[in-house]
Amino acid sequence: MDYLEHKIAEKHDKAILDASLPAVCFYGHRGYQTVGHGVCELENDVKLVYEIMEKQLIG
């Protein structure tokens, strides 16, 4: 993750990602904040819920 964030910071001031609910704690510990929520509707009335998270990067 450190390498990926470093590469992103070369061209952008923040990283934005979609995180599954089980991954929210992982990204939260890395400094990401939830900025929104998303829902992807699948077959048979199944819904995939996720968090939209971002982290300010120092470039």
mmCIF file of the N, C-alpha and C atoms, coordinates in Angstrom:
data_MODEL
# 
_entry.id   MODEL 
# 
loop_
_atom_site.group_PDB 
_atom_site.id 
_atom_site.type_symbol 
_atom_site.label_atom_id 
_atom_site.label_alt_id 
_atom_site.label_comp_id 
_atom_site.label_asym_id 
_atom_site.label_entity_id 
_atom_site.label_seq_id 
_atom_site.pdbx_PDB_ins_code 
_atom_site.Cartn_x 
_atom_site.Cartn_y 
_atom_site.Cartn_z 
_atom_site.occupancy 
_atom_site.B_iso_or_equiv 
_atom_site.pdbx_formal_charge 
_atom_site.auth_seq_id 
_atom_site.auth_comp_id 
_atom_site.auth_asym_id 
_atom_site.auth_atom_id 
_atom_site.pdbx_PDB_model_num 
ATOM 1   N N  . MET A 1 1  ? 0.823   -1.193  0.000  1.00 0.00 ? 1  MET A N  1 
ATOM 2   C CA . MET A 1 1  ? 0.000   0.000   0.000  1.00 0.00 ? 1  MET A CA 1 
ATOM 3   C C  . MET A 1 1  ? 0.871   1.262   0.000  1.00 0.00 ? 1  MET A C  1 
ATOM 4   N N  . ASP A 1 2  ? 1.969   1.235   0.735  1.00 0.00 ? 2  ASP A N  1 
ATOM 5   C CA . ASP A 1 2  ? 2.845   2.409   0.758  1.00 0.00 ? 2  ASP A CA 1 
ATOM 6   C C  . ASP A 1 2  ? 3.337   2.743   -0.650 1.00 0.00 ? 2  ASP A C  1 
ATOM 7   N N  . TYR A 1 3  ? 3.753   1.727   -1.387 1.00 0.00 ? 3  TYR A N  1 
ATOM 8   C CA . TYR A 1 3  ? 4.238   1.938   -2.747 1.00 0.00 ? 3  TYR A CA 1 
ATOM 9   C C  . TYR A 1 3  ? 3.132   2.509   -3.639 1.00 0.00 ? 3  TYR A C  1 
ATOM 10  N N  . LEU A 1 4  ? 1.945   1.925   -3.565 1.00 0.00 ? 4  LEU A N  1 
ATOM 11  C CA . LEU A 1 4  ? 0.835   2.400   -4.394 1.00 0.00 ? 4  LEU A CA 1 
ATOM 12  C C  . LEU A 1 4  ? 0.475   3.840   -4.073 1.00 0.00 ? 4  LEU A C  1 
ATOM 13  N N  . GLU A 1 5  ? 0.417   4.172   -2.779 1.00 0.00 ? 5  GLU A N  1 
ATOM 14  C CA . GLU A 1 5  ? 0.096   5.544   -2.387 1.00 0.00 ? 5  GLU A CA 1 
ATOM 15  C C  . GLU A 1 5  ? 1.184   6.508   -2.856 1.00 0.00 ? 5  GLU A C  1 
ATOM 16  N N  . HIS A 1 6  ? 2.438   6.076   -2.800 1.00 0.00 ? 6  HIS A N  1 
ATOM 17  C CA . HIS A 1 6  ? 3.535   6.914   -3.280 1.00 0.00 ? 6  HIS A CA 1 
ATOM 18  C C  . HIS A 1 6  ? 3.387   7.182   -4.785 1.00 0.00 ? 6  HIS A C  1 
ATOM 19  N N  . LYS A 1 7  ? 3.069   6.156   -5.560 1.00 0.00 ? 7  LYS A N  1 
ATOM 20  C CA . LYS A 1 7  ? 2.890   6.322   -7.003 1.00 0.00 ? 7  LYS A CA 1 
ATOM 21  C C  . LYS A 1 7  ? 1.703   7.237   -7.314 1.00 0.00 ? 7  LYS A C  1 
ATOM 22  N N  . ILE A 1 8  ? 0.616   7.082   -6.582 1.00 0.00 ? 8  ILE A N  1 
ATOM 23  C CA . ILE A 1 8  ? -0.552  7.948   -6.787 1.00 0.00 ? 8  ILE A CA 1 
ATOM 24  C C  . ILE A 1 8  ? -0.194  9.391   -6.472 1.00 0.00 ? 8  ILE A C  1 
ATOM 25  N N  . ALA A 1 9  ? 0.568   9.602   -5.384 1.00 0.00 ? 9  ALA A N  1 
ATOM 26  C CA . ALA A 1 9  ? 0.943   10.955  -4.952 1.00 0.00 ? 9  ALA A CA 1 
ATOM 27  C C  . ALA A 1 9  ? 1.824   11.676  -5.967 1.00 0.00 ? 9  ALA A C  1 
ATOM 28  N N  . GLU A 1 10 ? 2.455   10.951  -6.877 1.00 0.00 ? 10 GLU A N  1 
ATOM 29  C CA . GLU A 1 10 ? 3.270   11.591  -7.909 1.00 0.00 ? 10 GLU A CA 1 
ATOM 30  C C  . GLU A 1 10 ? 2.426   12.441  -8.856 1.00 0.00 ? 10 GLU A C  1 
ATOM 31  N N  . LYS A 1 11 ? 1.129   12.095  -8.984 1.00 0.00 ? 11 LYS A N  1 
ATOM 32  C CA . LYS A 1 11 ? 0.267   12.825  -9.924 1.00 0.00 ? 11 LYS A CA 1 
ATOM 33  C C  . LYS A 1 11 ? -1.015  13.378  -9.303 1.00 0.00 ? 11 LYS A C  1 
ATOM 34  N N  . HIS A 1 12 ? -1.341  12.941  -8.087 1.00 0.00 ? 12 HIS A N  1 
ATOM 35  C CA . HIS A 1 12 ? -2.614  13.343  -7.478 1.00 0.00 ? 12 HIS A CA 1 
ATOM 36  C C  . HIS A 1 12 ? -2.404  13.721  -6.019 1.00 0.00 ? 12 HIS A C  1 
ATOM 37  N N  . ASP A 1 13 ? -3.273  14.582  -5.501 1.00 0.00 ? 13 ASP A N  1 
ATOM 38  C CA . ASP A 1 13 ? -3.142  14.992  -4.108 1.00 0.00 ? 13 ASP A CA 1 
ATOM 39  C C  . ASP A 1 13 ? -3.927  14.124  -3.139 1.00 0.00 ? 13 ASP A C  1 
ATOM 40  N N  . LYS A 1 14 ? -4.789  13.241  -3.665 1.00 0.00 ? 14 LYS A N  1 
ATOM 41  C CA . LYS A 1 14 ? -5.508  12.320  -2.785 1.00 0.00 ? 14 LYS A CA 1 
ATOM 42  C C  . LYS A 1 14 ? -5.802  11.017  -3.504 1.00 0.00 ? 14 LYS A C  1 
ATOM 43  N N  . ALA A 1 15 ? -5.988  9.978   -2.712 1.00 0.00 ? 15 ALA A N  1 
ATOM 44  C CA . ALA A 1 15 ? -6.367  8.662   -3.224 1.00 0.00 ? 15 ALA A CA 1 
ATOM 45  C C  . ALA A 1 15 ? -7.827  8.425   -2.867 1.00 0.00 ? 15 ALA A C  1 
ATOM 46  N N  . ILE A 1 16 ? -8.578  7.914   -3.813 1.00 0.00 ? 16 ILE A N  1 
ATOM 47  C CA . ILE A 1 16 ? -9.997  7.597   -3.601 1.00 0.00 ? 16 ILE A CA 1 
ATOM 48  C C  . ILE A 1 16 ? -10.197 6.140   -3.989 1.00 0.00 ? 16 ILE A C  1 
ATOM 49  N N  . LEU A 1 17 ? -10.939 5.415   -3.147 1.00 0.00 ? 17 LEU A N  1 
ATOM 50  C CA . LEU A 1 17 ? -11.176 3.999   -3.436 1.00 0.00 ? 17 LEU A CA 1 
ATOM 51  C C  . LEU A 1 17 ? -12.541 3.571   -2.928 1.00 0.00 ? 17 LEU A C  1 
ATOM 52  N N  . ASP A 1 18 ? -13.007 2.452   -3.459 1.00 0.00 ? 18 ASP A N  1 
ATOM 53  C CA . ASP A 1 18 ? -14.220 1.793   -2.981 1.00 0.00 ? 18 ASP A CA 1 
ATOM 54  C C  . ASP A 1 18 ? -13.776 0.632   -2.107 1.00 0.00 ? 18 ASP A C  1 
ATOM 55  N N  . ALA A 1 19 ? -14.294 0.562   -0.886 1.00 0.00 ? 19 ALA A N  1 
ATOM 56  C CA . ALA A 1 19 ? -13.884 -0.478  0.054  1.00 0.00 ? 19 ALA A CA 1 
ATOM 57  C C  . ALA A 1 19 ? -15.073 -1.323  0.467  1.00 0.00 ? 19 ALA A C  1 
ATOM 58  N N  . SER A 1 20 ? -14.878 -2.632  0.435  1.00 0.00 ? 20 SER A N  1 
ATOM 59  C CA . SER A 1 20 ? -15.905 -3.524  0.971  1.00 0.00 ? 20 SER A CA 1 
ATOM 60  C C  . SER A 1 20 ? -16.024 -3.266  2.473  1.00 0.00 ? 20 SER A C  1 
ATOM 61  N N  . LEU A 1 21 ? -17.157 -3.577  3.039  1.00 0.00 ? 21 LEU A N  1 
ATOM 62  C CA . LEU A 1 21 ? -17.352 -3.306  4.465  1.00 0.00 ? 21 LEU A CA 1 
ATOM 63  C C  . LEU A 1 21 ? -16.300 -3.978  5.348  1.00 0.00 ? 21 LEU A C  1 
ATOM 64  N N  . PRO A 1 22 ? -15.875 -5.223  5.076  1.00 0.00 ? 22 PRO A N  1 
ATOM 65  C CA . PRO A 1 22 ? -14.827 -5.816  5.913  1.00 0.00 ? 22 PRO A CA 1 
ATOM 66  C C  . PRO A 1 22 ? -13.473 -5.097  5.792  1.00 0.00 ? 22 PRO A C  1 
ATOM 67  N N  . ALA A 1 23 ? -13.241 -4.369  4.700  1.00 0.00 ? 23 ALA A N  1 
ATOM 68  C CA . ALA A 1 23 ? -11.955 -3.699  4.493  1.00 0.00 ? 23 ALA A CA 1 
ATOM 69  C C  . ALA A 1 23 ? -11.902 -2.287  5.074  1.00 0.00 ? 23 ALA A C  1 
ATOM 70  N N  . VAL A 1 24 ? -13.029 -1.770  5.541  1.00 0.00 ? 24 VAL A N  1 
ATOM 71  C CA . VAL A 1 24 ? -13.084 -0.391  6.032  1.00 0.00 ? 24 VAL A CA 1 
ATOM 72  C C  . VAL A 1 24 ? -12.095 -0.165  7.177  1.00 0.00 ? 24 VAL A C  1 
ATOM 73  N N  . CYS A 1 25 ? -11.990 -1.080  8.111  1.00 0.00 ? 25 CYS A N  1 
ATOM 74  C CA . CYS A 1 25 ? -11.051 -0.925  9.235  1.00 0.00 ? 25 CYS A CA 1 
ATOM 75  C C  . CYS A 1 25 ? -9.613  -0.885  8.736  1.00 0.00 ? 25 CYS A C  1 
ATOM 76  N N  . PHE A 1 26 ? -9.272  -1.728  7.788  1.00 0.00 ? 26 PHE A N  1 
ATOM 77  C CA . PHE A 1 26 ? -7.922  -1.738  7.222  1.00 0.00 ? 26 PHE A CA 1 
ATOM 78  C C  . PHE A 1 26 ? -7.575  -0.361  6.668  1.00 0.00 ? 26 PHE A C  1 
ATOM 79  N N  . TYR A 1 27 ? -8.441  0.169   5.813  1.00 0.00 ? 27 TYR A N  1 
ATOM 80  C CA . TYR A 1 27 ? -8.168  1.470   5.208  1.00 0.00 ? 27 TYR A CA 1 
ATOM 81  C C  . TYR A 1 27 ? -8.251  2.590   6.242  1.00 0.00 ? 27 TYR A C  1 
ATOM 82  N N  . GLY A 1 28 ? -9.142  2.479   7.196  1.00 0.00 ? 28 GLY A N  1 
ATOM 83  C CA . GLY A 1 28 ? -9.242  3.479   8.256  1.00 0.00 ? 28 GLY A CA 1 
ATOM 84  C C  . GLY A 1 28 ? -7.935  3.598   9.030  1.00 0.00 ? 28 GLY A C  1 
ATOM 85  N N  . HIS A 1 29 ? -7.305  2.475   9.312  1.00 0.00 ? 29 HIS A N  1 
ATOM 86  C CA . HIS A 1 29 ? -6.019  2.494   10.018 1.00 0.00 ? 29 HIS A CA 1 
ATOM 87  C C  . HIS A 1 29 ? -4.904  3.086   9.161  1.00 0.00 ? 29 HIS A C  1 
ATOM 88  N N  . ARG A 1 30 ? -5.106  3.130   7.861  1.00 0.00 ? 30 ARG A N  1 
ATOM 89  C CA . ARG A 1 30 ? -4.111  3.733   6.957  1.00 0.00 ? 30 ARG A CA 1 
ATOM 90  C C  . ARG A 1 30 ? -4.404  5.206   6.700  1.00 0.00 ? 30 ARG A C  1 
ATOM 91  N N  . GLY A 1 31 ? -5.422  5.754   7.364  1.00 0.00 ? 31 GLY A N  1 
ATOM 92  C CA . GLY A 1 31 ? -5.707  7.180   7.245  1.00 0.00 ? 31 GLY A CA 1 
ATOM 93  C C  . GLY A 1 31 ? -6.811  7.561   6.280  1.00 0.00 ? 31 GLY A C  1 
ATOM 94  N N  . TYR A 1 32 ? -7.517  6.575   5.737  1.00 0.00 ? 32 TYR A N  1 
ATOM 95  C CA . TYR A 1 32 ? -8.621  6.874   4.828  1.00 0.00 ? 32 TYR A CA 1 
ATOM 96  C C  . TYR A 1 32 ? -9.870  7.232   5.620  1.00 0.00 ? 32 TYR A C  1 
ATOM 97  N N  . GLN A 1 33 ? -10.662 8.138   5.070  1.00 0.00 ? 33 GLN A N  1 
ATOM 98  C CA . GLN A 1 33 ? -11.919 8.567   5.670  1.00 0.00 ? 33 GLN A CA 1 
ATOM 99  C C  . GLN A 1 33 ? -13.069 8.202   4.729  1.00 0.00 ? 33 GLN A C  1 
ATOM 100 N N  . THR A 1 34 ? -14.178 7.782   5.287  1.00 0.00 ? 34 THR A N  1 
ATOM 101 C CA . THR A 1 34 ? -15.363 7.512   4.478  1.00 0.00 ? 34 THR A CA 1 
ATOM 102 C C  . THR A 1 34 ? -15.987 8.835   4.047  1.00 0.00 ? 34 THR A C  1 
ATOM 103 N N  . VAL A 1 35 ? -16.208 8.981   2.738  1.00 0.00 ? 35 VAL A N  1 
ATOM 104 C CA . VAL A 1 35 ? -16.808 10.203  2.202  1.00 0.00 ? 35 VAL A CA 1 
ATOM 105 C C  . VAL A 1 35 ? -18.151 9.931   1.534  1.00 0.00 ? 35 VAL A C  1 
ATOM 106 N N  . GLY A 1 36 ? -18.530 8.661   1.459  1.00 0.00 ? 36 GLY A N  1 
ATOM 107 C CA . GLY A 1 36 ? -19.801 8.317   0.850  1.00 0.00 ? 36 GLY A CA 1 
ATOM 108 C C  . GLY A 1 36 ? -20.036 6.817   0.912  1.00 0.00 ? 36 GLY A C  1 
ATOM 109 N N  . HIS A 1 37 ? -21.191 6.421   0.404  1.00 0.00 ? 37 HIS A N  1 
ATOM 110 C CA . HIS A 1 37 ? -21.570 5.014   0.394  1.00 0.00 ? 37 HIS A CA 1 
ATOM 111 C C  . HIS A 1 37 ? -22.097 4.675   -0.994 1.00 0.00 ? 37 HIS A C  1 
ATOM 112 N N  . GLY A 1 38 ? -21.937 3.447   -1.373 1.00 0.00 ? 38 GLY A N  1 
ATOM 113 C CA . GLY A 1 38 ? -22.440 3.012   -2.663 1.00 0.00 ? 38 GLY A CA 1 
ATOM 114 C C  . GLY A 1 38 ? -23.159 1.682   -2.541 1.00 0.00 ? 38 GLY A C  1 
ATOM 115 N N  . VAL A 1 39 ? -24.027 1.433   -3.498 1.00 0.00 ? 39 VAL A N  1 
ATOM 116 C CA . VAL A 1 39 ? -24.760 0.172   -3.559 1.00 0.00 ? 39 VAL A CA 1 
ATOM 117 C C  . VAL A 1 39 ? -24.740 -0.302  -5.003 1.00 0.00 ? 39 VAL A C  1 
ATOM 118 N N  . CYS A 1 40 ? -24.367 -1.536  -5.188 1.00 0.00 ? 40 CYS A N  1 
ATOM 119 C CA . CYS A 1 40 ? -24.391 -2.156  -6.509 1.00 0.00 ? 40 CYS A CA 1 
ATOM 120 C C  . CYS A 1 40 ? -25.447 -3.254  -6.465 1.00 0.00 ? 40 CYS A C  1 
ATOM 121 N N  . GLU A 1 41 ? -26.471 -3.120  -7.291 1.00 0.00 ? 41 GLU A N  1 
ATOM 122 C CA . GLU A 1 41 ? -27.541 -4.110  -7.289 1.00 0.00 ? 41 GLU A CA 1 
ATOM 123 C C  . GLU A 1 41 ? -27.184 -5.257  -8.226 1.00 0.00 ? 41 GLU A C  1 
ATOM 124 N N  . LEU A 1 42 ? -27.254 -6.461  -7.693 1.00 0.00 ? 42 LEU A N  1 
ATOM 125 C CA . LEU A 1 42 ? -26.911 -7.664  -8.436 1.00 0.00 ? 42 LEU A CA 1 
ATOM 126 C C  . LEU A 1 42 ? -28.182 -8.460  -8.730 1.00 0.00 ? 42 LEU A C  1 
ATOM 127 N N  . GLU A 1 43 ? -28.016 -9.651  -9.255 1.00 0.00 ? 43 GLU A N  1 
ATOM 128 C CA . GLU A 1 43 ? -29.165 -10.503 -9.555 1.00 0.00 ? 43 GLU A CA 1 
ATOM 129 C C  . GLU A 1 43 ? -29.862 -10.961 -8.274 1.00 0.00 ? 43 GLU A C  1 
ATOM 130 N N  . ASN A 1 44 ? -31.106 -11.370 -8.410 1.00 0.00 ? 44 ASN A N  1 
ATOM 131 C CA . ASN A 1 44 ? -31.910 -11.946 -7.324 1.00 0.00 ? 44 ASN A CA 1 
ATOM 132 C C  . ASN A 1 44 ? -32.035 -11.021 -6.126 1.00 0.00 ? 44 ASN A C  1 
ATOM 133 N N  . ASP A 1 45 ? -32.151 -9.711  -6.378 1.00 0.00 ? 45 ASP A N  1 
ATOM 134 C CA . ASP A 1 45 ? -32.319 -8.698  -5.324 1.00 0.00 ? 45 ASP A CA 1 
ATOM 135 C C  . ASP A 1 45 ? -31.158 -8.646  -4.336 1.00 0.00 ? 45 ASP A C  1 
ATOM 136 N N  . VAL A 1 46 ? -29.982 -9.097  -4.744 1.00 0.00 ? 46 VAL A N  1 
ATOM 137 C CA . VAL A 1 46 ? -28.792 -9.022  -3.899 1.00 0.00 ? 46 VAL A CA 1 
ATOM 138 C C  . VAL A 1 46 ? -28.161 -7.644  -4.093 1.00 0.00 ? 46 VAL A C  1 
ATOM 139 N N  . LYS A 1 47 ? -27.739 -7.018  -2.981 1.00 0.00 ? 47 LYS A N  1 
ATOM 140 C CA . LYS A 1 47 ? -27.116 -5.700  -3.037 1.00 0.00 ? 47 LYS A CA 1 
ATOM 141 C C  . LYS A 1 47 ? -25.734 -5.767  -2.403 1.00 0.00 ? 47 LYS A C  1 
ATOM 142 N N  . LEU A 1 48 ? -24.764 -5.220  -3.097 1.00 0.00 ? 48 LEU A N  1 
ATOM 143 C CA . LEU A 1 48 ? -23.407 -5.115  -2.590 1.00 0.00 ? 48 LEU A CA 1 
ATOM 144 C C  . LEU A 1 48 ? -23.233 -3.684  -2.088 1.00 0.00 ? 48 LEU A C  1 
ATOM 145 N N  . VAL A 1 49 ? -23.009 -3.534  -0.790 1.00 0.00 ? 49 VAL A N  1 
ATOM 146 C CA . VAL A 1 49 ? -22.858 -2.221  -0.176 1.00 0.00 ? 49 VAL A CA 1 
ATOM 147 C C  . VAL A 1 49 ? -21.372 -1.980  0.065  1.00 0.00 ? 49 VAL A C  1 
ATOM 148 N N  . TYR A 1 50 ? -20.905 -0.781  -0.237 1.00 0.00 ? 50 TYR A N  1 
ATOM 149 C CA . TYR A 1 50 ? -19.493 -0.454  -0.051 1.00 0.00 ? 50 TYR A CA 1 
ATOM 150 C C  . TYR A 1 50 ? -19.335 0.997   0.387  1.00 0.00 ? 50 TYR A C  1 
ATOM 151 N N  . GLU A 1 51 ? -18.154 1.298   0.893  1.00 0.00 ? 51 GLU A N  1 
ATOM 152 C CA . GLU A 1 51 ? -17.816 2.643   1.343  1.00 0.00 ? 51 GLU A CA 1 
ATOM 153 C C  . GLU A 1 51 ? -16.918 3.297   0.291  1.00 0.00 ? 51 GLU A C  1 
ATOM 154 N N  . ILE A 1 52 ? -17.118 4.574   0.054  1.00 0.00 ? 52 ILE A N  1 
ATOM 155 C CA . ILE A 1 52 ? -16.226 5.357   -0.775 1.00 0.00 ? 52 ILE A CA 1 
ATOM 156 C C  . ILE A 1 52 ? -15.307 6.093   0.201  1.00 0.00 ? 52 ILE A C  1 
ATOM 157 N N  . MET A 1 53 ? -14.011 5.853   0.058  1.00 0.00 ? 53 MET A N  1 
ATOM 158 C CA . MET A 1 53 ? -13.047 6.396   1.019  1.00 0.00 ? 53 MET A CA 1 
ATOM 159 C C  . MET A 1 53 ? -11.975 7.192   0.301  1.00 0.00 ? 53 MET A C  1 
ATOM 160 N N  . GLU A 1 54 ? -11.428 8.171   1.029  1.00 0.00 ? 54 GLU A N  1 
ATOM 161 C CA . GLU A 1 54 ? -10.328 8.943   0.445  1.00 0.00 ? 54 GLU A CA 1 
ATOM 162 C C  . GLU A 1 54 ? -9.279  9.264   1.499  1.00 0.00 ? 54 GLU A C  1 
ATOM 163 N N  . LYS A 1 55 ? -8.080  9.512   1.010  1.00 0.00 ? 55 LYS A N  1 
ATOM 164 C CA . LYS A 1 55 ? -6.956  9.859   1.876  1.00 0.00 ? 55 LYS A CA 1 
ATOM 165 C C  . LYS A 1 55 ? -6.172  10.974  1.216  1.00 0.00 ? 55 LYS A C  1 
ATOM 166 N N  . GLN A 1 56 ? -5.924  12.033  1.964  1.00 0.00 ? 56 GLN A N  1 
ATOM 167 C CA . GLN A 1 56 ? -5.084  13.109  1.467  1.00 0.00 ? 56 GLN A CA 1 
ATOM 168 C C  . GLN A 1 56 ? -3.637  12.624  1.444  1.00 0.00 ? 56 GLN A C  1 
ATOM 169 N N  . LEU A 1 57 ? -2.982  12.786  0.313  1.00 0.00 ? 57 LEU A N  1 
ATOM 170 C CA . LEU A 1 57 ? -1.606  12.334  0.153  1.00 0.00 ? 57 LEU A CA 1 
ATOM 171 C C  . LEU A 1 57 ? -0.662  13.529  0.142  1.00 0.00 ? 57 LEU A C  1 
ATOM 172 N N  . ILE A 1 58 ? 0.530   13.320  0.637  1.00 0.00 ? 58 ILE A N  1 
ATOM 173 C CA . ILE A 1 58 ? 1.569   14.342  0.577  1.00 0.00 ? 58 ILE A CA 1 
ATOM 174 C C  . ILE A 1 58 ? 2.441   14.007  -0.614 1.00 0.00 ? 58 ILE A C  1 
ATOM 175 N N  . GLY A 1 59 ? 2.420   14.846  -1.651 1.00 0.00 ? 59 GLY A N  1 
ATOM 176 C CA . GLY A 1 59 ? 3.116   14.519  -2.877 1.00 0.00 ? 59 GLY A CA 1 
ATOM 177 C C  . GLY A 1 59 ? 4.383   15.155  -3.037 1.00 0.00 ? 59 GLY A C  1 
# 
